[in-house]
Amino acid sequence: MIRFGTGGWRAIIGDEFTRSNIQLLAKALSEKMKFENVHKEGVVIGYDRRFLSKESVKWACEAFAAEGIHSLFVNRSSPTPLIMFYVEKHKMHYGLMVTASHNPATYNGIKIFTYGGRDANEEQTKDIENYALAIENRGEPVRIMPYEQARETGLVTEFNPINEYLDSIIDHINMKAIRSRGLRLVLDPMYGVSQASMKTILSTARCELDVIHGSHDTLFGRRMPAPSKEVLTELRTYVLEMECDLGIATDGDADRIGVIDDLGRYLHANDILVLLYYYLLKYKGWKGPAVRSISTTHMLDRIAKDFGEECYEVSVGFKHVSSKMAETNAVIGGESSGGMAIRGHINGKDGIYASVLLVEMVAVTGLKLSEFYSTICREYGKMYMVEKSLQYAQDRREDLMKMIYDDRILPEFPYKIVDVSYLDGCRICFSGDGWIAARFSGTEPLVRLYCEMSREEDANECIQIFQRFLNL
């Protein structure tokens, strides 16, 4: 019942995301920690604003306590990057975050982080799955210690390490430059957990910060808590009506971002990666490669080449991005889904840090965000990314996977194909830098299509061709 995808274990609340499965996962991780002889250091656990998130932490703590493992419980809803930061800084071997990130409100889940504050890799998550399966096969009940008893005996410690996390971000940012600009910003935390952190940092930087959708709503305003163009219409309206310099949106657990510029235009995560990589190389004088997933913009490749650097391609899943970043000492790494990491901070996605770095970029360059973006497009050209998620019936999954992965049948496109990669799904490159990719979601019954072309209408046409080919 516990299966990890690219972003941790996620499941529908009340279906597979249940108290018994949460405690089974905690028991499985306890056995893994004991085998590795790291159980004495305990685990740090946080949660977001989703339904049952706080209760889920307590259920996990009860199972850990019964195994004699100390839980450091961040006792208020917090950003996922905070847990990653704490694991890294305090040299812990494991941390957990109860969140389903940007999934619909009917989902919840658990992300697991390992030494260095990294996303658990496939080998580690497979270990946890196998431990859980072995426990079930033994018919062994999961022992628990009631939460209050665990807290009274010292096996649960409630605390809030937010200040050291915020201080680490402030130490990396040119706060003096931001203070000199008097910027007006608006934040859409999408009913998630970024508001307190963003307010603290940007108020310290003397920014005027307005907030929309900042209340606690487990249904996320009946929207997907993902900062996509379709759901940021109110943020766009606010930026234009209030003449803001920048509109920032973070997903439900604050590890991804979306941006509205001063002209009210939505900047895709791909655009944000390009902006930040260019800024770090040209204005801050950093040196080093970039890392992107197979479904992320190739504009990064153009910038890297211009500065004499490399751009490395990896499978989808931030654990692959962060691993390659560590291997190559990359400046930046990211995915088109909105997650990105910057060298010198945590070893994973952080929407809060990326957002504040964007504010610094506007302050340091003295350009409006739209002007800075236009400068890059003039220098490197403009590419348009189109994405589409196609839902399929479960009984079609094997046939679709066979067609794409085994038979390797390709649609007929009106462009010359110069390369086909099966590193993660199927990615087809056309002559002239355009490409299209199809891959299966690791968390939902979806085939995700991505296409990047020099003309938006061409990208839309390729998406339609692939959709008809899949008959979805």
C-alpha positions as CSV (number, residue, x, y, z in Angstrom):
1,M,0.0,0.0,0.0
2,I,3.0,2.3,0.4
3,R,4.5,3.2,-3.0
4,F,6.9,6.2,-3.5
5,G,6.8,8.3,-6.6
6,T,9.1,11.1,-7.8
7,G,7.9,13.4,-5.0
8,G,7.5,11.0,-2.0
9,W,4.6,8.8,-1.0
10,R,1.3,10.4,-1.9
11,A,-2.2,9.0,-1.7
12,I,-5.9,9.9,-1.4
13,I,-6.9,10.7,2.1
14,G,-9.0,7.9,3.6
15,D,-8.1,5.5,0.8
16,E,-4.4,4.7,1.1
17,F,-3.4,7.7,3.2
18,T,-4.6,6.4,6.5
19,R,-3.4,6.3,10.1
20,S,-2.4,2.6,9.8
21,N,-0.3,3.2,6.7
22,I,1.3,6.3,8.2
23,Q,2.3,4.3,11.2
24,L,3.4,1.4,9.1
25,L,5.7,3.8,7.2
26,A,7.1,5.1,10.5
27,K,7.7,1.5,11.7
28,A,9.4,0.6,8.4
29,L,11.7,3.7,8.6
30,S,12.5,2.8,12.2
31,E,13.7,-0.6,11.2
32,K,15.8,0.9,8.5
33,M,17.3,3.4,10.9
34,K,18.1,0.6,13.4
35,F,19.8,-1.5,10.7
36,E,21.9,1.5,9.7
37,N,22.6,2.3,13.4
38,V,21.4,5.9,13.1
39,H,18.2,5.5,15.2
40,K,19.7,7.2,18.3
41,E,19.8,10.6,16.6
42,G,16.0,10.6,15.9
43,V,14.0,12.3,13.2
44,V,12.7,15.8,12.5
45,I,9.1,16.0,11.2
46,G,7.1,18.9,9.8
47,Y,3.7,19.3,8.2
48,D,1.8,21.7,5.9
49,R,-1.8,23.0,6.0
50,R,-3.4,20.0,4.3
51,F,-6.3,18.1,6.0
52,L,-5.0,15.7,8.6
53,S,-1.3,16.8,8.2
54,K,-0.8,17.8,11.9
55,E,-2.6,14.7,13.1
56,S,-0.5,12.5,10.7
57,V,2.7,13.8,12.4
58,K,1.4,12.8,15.8
59,W,0.4,9.3,14.5
60,A,3.9,8.9,13.1
61,C,5.5,10.1,16.3
62,E,3.5,7.5,18.2
63,A,5.0,4.7,16.1
64,F,8.5,6.1,16.3
65,A,8.2,6.5,20.1
66,A,7.2,2.8,20.4
67,E,10.5,2.0,18.7
68,G,12.4,4.2,21.0
69,I,13.1,6.8,18.3
70,H,13.0,10.5,19.3
71,S,10.9,12.8,17.1
72,L,11.6,16.5,16.8
73,F,8.2,17.8,15.9
74,V,8.0,21.2,14.2
75,N,4.8,22.2,16.0
76,R,3.2,24.6,13.4
77,S,2.6,24.3,9.7
78,S,5.9,25.0,7.9
79,P,7.6,25.1,4.5
80,T,9.1,21.8,3.3
81,P,12.5,23.6,2.7
82,L,12.7,24.2,6.5
83,I,12.8,20.4,7.1
84,M,15.5,19.9,4.5
85,F,17.5,22.8,5.9
86,Y,17.3,21.3,9.4
87,V,18.3,17.8,8.3
88,E,21.3,19.3,6.5
89,K,22.5,21.8,9.1
90,H,22.1,19.4,12.1
91,K,23.7,16.5,10.2
92,M,20.7,14.2,10.7
93,H,20.1,11.1,8.7
94,Y,16.4,11.4,8.3
95,G,13.6,13.9,8.2
96,L,9.9,13.7,7.2
97,M,7.5,16.3,5.8
98,V,3.8,15.5,5.8
99,T,2.6,17.1,2.5
100,A,1.3,16.2,-0.9
101,S,2.9,19.4,-2.3
102,H,0.9,20.7,-5.3
103,N,-1.5,17.7,-5.6
104,P,-5.3,18.2,-5.3
105,A,-6.8,18.7,-1.8
106,T,-8.0,15.1,-1.7
107,Y,-4.3,13.9,-1.4
108,N,-1.8,13.9,1.4
109,G,1.6,12.3,1.6
110,I,5.0,12.1,3.2
111,K,8.3,13.2,1.8
112,I,11.5,11.7,3.2
113,F,14.8,13.5,3.4
114,T,18.2,11.9,4.0
115,Y,21.6,13.0,5.1
116,G,22.6,16.3,3.6
117,G,18.9,17.4,3.5
118,R,18.4,15.6,0.2
119,D,15.3,13.9,-1.2
120,A,15.5,10.2,-0.5
121,N,16.6,8.4,-3.7
122,E,15.0,5.4,-5.3
123,E,17.2,2.9,-3.5
124,Q,16.3,4.4,-0.2
125,T,12.6,4.6,-0.8
126,K,12.6,1.1,-2.2
127,D,14.2,0.0,1.1
128,I,11.4,1.6,3.1
129,E,8.8,-0.1,0.8
130,N,10.4,-3.5,1.4
131,Y,10.6,-3.0,5.1
132,A,6.9,-2.1,5.2
133,L,6.0,-5.2,3.0
134,A,8.1,-7.4,5.3
135,I,6.2,-6.1,8.4
136,E,2.9,-6.8,6.7
137,N,3.9,-10.3,5.6
138,R,4.9,-11.1,9.1
139,G,1.4,-10.1,10.2
140,E,3.1,-8.0,12.9
141,P,1.1,-5.2,14.4
142,V,2.6,-1.8,14.5
143,R,3.2,-0.8,18.2
144,I,2.5,2.7,19.3
145,M,3.0,4.9,22.3
146,P,0.2,7.4,22.9
147,Y,1.3,10.9,21.8
148,E,1.0,12.6,25.2
149,Q,2.9,9.8,26.9
150,A,5.6,10.0,24.2
151,R,5.9,13.7,24.8
152,E,6.0,13.4,28.6
153,T,8.8,10.7,28.4
154,G,10.9,12.9,26.1
155,L,10.5,10.8,23.0
156,V,8.7,13.7,21.3
157,T,10.0,17.3,21.4
158,E,7.9,20.1,20.0
159,F,9.9,23.0,18.7
160,N,10.1,25.6,15.9
161,P,13.5,26.1,14.2
162,I,12.2,28.7,11.7
163,N,14.5,31.5,12.7
164,E,17.7,29.8,11.8
165,Y,16.2,28.9,8.4
166,L,15.2,32.5,7.7
167,D,18.6,33.8,8.9
168,S,20.3,31.5,6.5
169,I,18.3,32.9,3.6
170,I,18.9,36.5,4.7
171,D,22.7,35.8,4.9
172,H,22.6,34.8,1.2
173,I,20.6,37.8,-0.1
174,N,21.8,41.3,-0.9
175,M,19.3,42.9,1.6
176,K,21.0,46.4,1.2
177,A,20.2,46.4,-2.5
178,I,16.5,45.5,-1.9
179,R,16.1,48.1,0.9
180,S,17.3,50.8,-1.5
181,R,14.5,50.1,-4.0
182,G,11.3,50.4,-2.0
183,L,9.6,47.6,-4.0
184,R,5.9,46.9,-3.9
185,L,5.2,43.1,-4.0
186,V,2.2,40.8,-3.7
187,L,2.4,37.3,-2.5
188,D,-0.1,34.5,-3.2
189,P,0.8,31.6,-0.9
190,M,-2.2,29.6,-2.3
191,Y,-3.5,29.0,1.2
192,G,-0.2,27.3,2.0
193,V,2.7,27.9,4.3
194,S,5.0,30.5,2.8
195,Q,3.3,33.6,4.2
196,A,5.0,34.0,7.6
197,S,8.5,33.4,6.1
198,M,8.1,35.7,3.2
199,K,6.7,38.5,5.3
200,T,9.5,38.2,7.8
201,I,12.3,38.4,5.1
202,L,10.7,41.0,2.8
203,S,9.6,43.3,5.7
204,T,13.2,43.2,6.9
205,A,14.2,44.3,3.4
206,R,11.7,47.2,3.6
207,C,9.5,45.9,0.9
208,E,5.8,46.7,0.8
209,L,4.2,43.3,0.7
210,D,0.5,42.5,0.2
211,V,-0.9,39.0,0.5
212,I,-3.9,37.3,-1.1
213,H,-5.2,33.8,-0.3
214,G,-3.3,33.8,2.9
215,S,-5.9,32.1,5.1
216,H,-5.9,28.5,6.2
217,D,-8.1,26.5,3.8
218,T,-7.6,22.8,3.4
219,L,-9.5,22.9,0.1
220,F,-7.0,25.5,-1.2
221,G,-9.9,27.7,-2.4
222,R,-11.1,24.8,-4.5
223,R,-8.0,25.2,-6.8
224,M,-5.0,23.2,-7.3
225,P,-2.3,24.5,-5.0
226,A,0.1,24.7,-7.9
227,P,1.3,28.1,-9.2
228,S,0.2,27.6,-12.8
229,K,-0.9,30.3,-15.3
230,E,-4.5,29.1,-15.1
231,V,-4.9,29.6,-11.3
232,L,-3.0,32.8,-10.9
233,T,-5.5,35.1,-12.6
234,E,-6.3,36.9,-9.3
235,L,-2.6,37.5,-8.7
236,R,-2.3,39.0,-12.1
237,T,-5.2,41.3,-11.6
238,Y,-3.8,42.5,-8.3
239,V,-0.3,43.2,-9.8
240,L,-1.9,45.3,-12.5
241,E,-4.5,47.2,-10.4
242,M,-2.0,48.0,-7.6
243,E,0.9,48.6,-9.9
244,C,3.2,46.1,-8.2
245,D,6.7,45.4,-9.2
246,L,6.3,41.7,-8.9
247,G,3.7,39.0,-8.0
248,I,4.9,35.8,-6.4
249,A,3.0,32.6,-5.9
250,T,4.2,29.5,-3.9
251,D,2.6,26.1,-3.9
252,G,1.1,24.4,-0.9
253,D,4.3,23.5,0.8
254,A,6.4,26.4,-0.6
255,D,9.0,24.5,-2.5
256,R,7.8,25.7,-6.0
257,I,7.0,29.1,-7.4
258,G,5.2,31.0,-10.1
259,V,5.6,34.7,-11.0
260,I,3.6,37.5,-12.5
261,D,5.8,40.3,-13.9
262,D,5.1,44.1,-13.7
263,L,3.1,43.9,-17.0
264,G,0.9,41.2,-15.7
265,R,2.5,38.4,-17.7
266,Y,2.9,34.9,-16.2
267,L,6.5,33.7,-16.1
268,H,6.7,29.9,-16.3
269,A,9.1,28.1,-14.0
270,N,11.3,27.6,-17.1
271,D,11.5,31.4,-17.5
272,I,12.4,31.8,-13.8
273,L,15.2,29.3,-14.1
274,V,16.6,31.2,-17.1
275,L,16.3,34.5,-15.3
276,L,18.1,33.3,-12.2
277,Y,20.9,31.4,-14.0
278,Y,21.6,34.4,-16.2
279,Y,21.6,36.8,-13.2
280,L,23.9,34.6,-11.1
281,L,26.4,34.2,-13.9
282,K,26.4,37.8,-15.3
283,Y,25.6,40.0,-12.3
284,K,26.9,38.0,-9.4
285,G,29.9,36.5,-11.2
286,W,29.2,32.9,-10.3
287,K,30.7,30.1,-12.4
288,G,29.4,26.6,-12.9
289,P,26.9,24.5,-14.9
290,A,23.2,24.2,-14.8
291,V,21.1,21.0,-14.3
292,R,17.7,20.4,-15.7
293,S,15.2,17.5,-16.0
294,I,14.4,16.1,-19.4
295,S,11.2,18.1,-19.6
296,T,12.7,21.5,-18.7
297,T,13.6,24.4,-21.0
298,H,16.6,24.1,-23.3
299,M,17.2,27.9,-23.0
300,L,19.4,26.9,-20.0
301,D,21.6,25.1,-22.5
302,R,22.0,28.3,-24.6
303,I,23.0,30.4,-21.6
304,A,25.4,27.8,-20.3
305,K,27.1,27.5,-23.7
306,D,27.4,31.3,-24.0
307,F,29.2,31.5,-20.6
308,G,31.4,28.5,-21.4
309,E,29.5,26.2,-19.1
310,E,27.6,22.9,-19.4
311,C,23.9,22.1,-18.9
312,Y,23.3,18.6,-17.6
313,E,20.1,16.6,-18.3
314,V,18.6,14.2,-15.8
315,S,15.4,12.2,-15.2
316,V,12.3,13.9,-13.8
317,G,12.4,14.0,-9.9
318,F,14.2,16.5,-7.9
319,K,16.4,13.8,-6.3
320,H,18.0,13.4,-9.7
321,V,18.5,17.2,-10.0
322,S,20.1,17.6,-6.6
323,S,22.3,14.6,-7.0
324,K,23.7,15.9,-10.3
325,M,24.1,19.4,-8.8
326,A,26.2,18.0,-6.0
327,E,28.3,15.9,-8.5
328,T,29.0,18.9,-10.8
329,N,28.9,21.8,-8.4
330,A,26.2,23.4,-10.5
331,V,25.0,26.9,-10.0
332,I,21.3,26.1,-10.4
333,G,19.1,23.1,-11.0
334,G,15.4,22.8,-11.7
335,E,12.4,21.4,-13.3
336,S,9.6,22.8,-15.4
337,S,7.1,22.0,-12.6
338,G,8.4,25.0,-10.6
339,G,11.1,23.5,-8.3
340,M,14.6,24.9,-8.3
341,A,17.7,24.8,-6.1
342,I,20.6,27.3,-6.0
343,R,24.1,26.4,-5.0
344,G,25.1,27.3,-1.4
345,H,21.6,26.9,0.1
346,I,19.8,23.7,0.7
347,N,20.2,20.5,-1.4
348,G,16.6,20.7,-2.8
349,K,13.8,22.9,-3.9
350,D,13.0,26.1,-2.0
351,G,10.4,28.5,-3.3
352,I,11.0,31.0,-0.6
353,Y,14.7,31.4,-1.3
354,A,14.1,31.5,-5.1
355,S,11.4,34.2,-4.6
356,V,13.6,36.4,-2.5
357,L,16.5,36.0,-5.0
358,L,14.2,37.2,-7.8
359,V,13.4,40.3,-5.7
360,E,17.2,40.8,-5.3
361,M,17.6,40.5,-9.0
362,V,15.1,43.3,-9.7
363,A,16.8,45.5,-7.1
364,V,20.4,44.9,-8.2
365,T,19.8,45.2,-12.0
366,G,17.6,48.3,-11.6
367,L,15.4,46.9,-14.3
368,K,11.8,45.9,-14.1
369,L,11.3,42.2,-14.4
370,S,9.7,42.5,-17.8
371,E,12.7,44.5,-19.0
372,F,15.2,42.0,-17.7
373,Y,13.3,39.2,-19.3
374,S,13.2,41.0,-22.6
375,T,16.9,41.6,-22.5
376,I,17.5,37.8,-22.2
377,C,15.1,37.1,-25.1
378,R,16.8,39.6,-27.3
379,E,20.2,37.9,-26.6
380,Y,19.2,34.2,-26.7
381,G,15.9,34.1,-28.6
382,K,12.5,33.1,-27.2
383,M,11.1,29.6,-26.7
384,Y,7.5,28.8,-25.8
385,M,6.7,25.9,-23.5
386,V,3.3,24.2,-23.7
387,E,2.3,21.4,-21.2
388,K,-0.7,19.2,-21.0
389,S,-1.7,16.4,-18.6
390,L,-3.8,13.6,-20.0
391,Q,-5.8,11.3,-17.6
392,Y,-6.0,7.7,-18.6
393,A,-8.0,4.7,-17.3
394,Q,-5.9,2.4,-15.2
395,D,-6.6,-0.5,-17.5
396,R,-4.9,1.3,-20.3
397,R,-1.6,2.0,-18.4
398,E,0.2,-1.2,-19.5
399,D,-0.8,-0.7,-23.2
400,L,0.4,2.9,-23.2
401,M,3.6,2.1,-21.5
402,K,4.3,-0.8,-23.9
403,M,3.6,1.5,-26.9
404,I,5.9,4.3,-25.6
405,Y,8.7,2.3,-23.8
406,D,8.8,-1.2,-25.4
407,D,7.5,-0.8,-29.0
408,R,8.9,2.8,-29.2
409,I,6.3,3.8,-31.7
410,L,6.5,7.6,-32.5
411,P,3.8,9.9,-33.8
412,E,4.3,11.6,-37.2
413,F,5.4,15.2,-36.8
414,P,5.8,17.8,-39.5
415,Y,9.4,18.4,-38.4
416,K,12.7,16.5,-38.9
417,I,13.5,14.3,-35.8
418,V,17.2,14.5,-34.9
419,D,17.2,12.6,-31.6
420,V,15.0,10.4,-29.4
421,S,15.8,9.8,-25.7
422,Y,14.2,7.3,-23.4
423,L,16.0,8.5,-20.3
424,D,12.7,9.2,-18.7
425,G,9.6,8.6,-20.8
426,C,10.1,9.6,-24.4
427,R,11.7,12.9,-25.5
428,I,11.9,13.8,-29.2
429,C,14.2,16.5,-30.5
430,F,13.5,18.3,-33.8
431,S,15.9,20.2,-35.9
432,G,16.0,23.9,-34.8
433,D,16.0,23.2,-31.0
434,G,12.4,22.3,-30.7
435,W,11.4,19.2,-28.7
436,I,8.4,17.3,-27.2
437,A,8.4,14.8,-24.3
438,A,5.8,12.3,-22.8
439,R,6.2,10.7,-19.5
440,F,4.0,9.0,-16.9
441,S,3.3,10.9,-13.6
442,G,4.8,9.2,-10.6
443,T,1.9,10.3,-8.3
444,E,-1.3,10.3,-10.5
445,P,-2.8,8.4,-13.4
446,L,-1.6,10.9,-16.0
447,V,0.5,11.1,-19.0
448,R,2.3,14.5,-19.1
449,L,3.2,16.1,-22.4
450,Y,5.8,18.9,-22.7
451,C,6.7,20.8,-25.8
452,E,9.1,23.7,-26.4
453,M,9.2,25.4,-29.7
454,S,10.2,28.8,-31.1
455,R,6.5,29.5,-31.9
456,E,3.7,28.8,-29.5
457,E,1.3,27.6,-32.2
458,D,3.9,25.0,-33.3
459,A,4.1,23.7,-29.7
460,N,0.3,23.5,-29.4
461,E,0.2,21.6,-32.7
462,C,2.8,19.0,-31.5
463,I,0.9,18.5,-28.3
464,Q,-2.3,17.8,-30.2
465,I,-0.5,15.4,-32.5
466,F,0.8,13.4,-29.5
467,Q,-2.5,13.4,-27.8
468,R,-4.3,12.0,-30.8
469,F,-1.5,9.4,-31.2
470,L,-2.2,8.3,-27.6
471,N,-6.0,8.4,-28.1
472,L,-6.4,10.3,-24.8
